[in-house]
Amino acid sequence: MKLTYLSGDCPEGPCPTIYGNDRGEFVFQGTGPVTEAEGAEPPPSHEARVALPSAVIVEWVASSLSLPTEWVAARLVARAAG
């Protein structure tokens, strides 16, 4: 699988990162696996949850859609908080 850097705290090295792959999927590198979470069933054994800082997602969406970071942050972070 070939990964392409899309967004993250640092383009190289072990830190929260979003990649695209050559199969048209997104690959997330973050803290995990997240094993204890309220509000969701445990994932199947072949899947894992990872946690990413909201800033990584906000930066990726803002840069991908050419939107102001503050505008994206206000909407995504509020939605993630429930």
Secondary structure, 3 states (H helix, E strand, C coil): CCEEEEEECCCCCCCCEEEEECCCCEEEECECCCCCCCCCCCCCCCCCCCECCHHHHHHHHHHHHCCCHHHHHHHHHHHHCC
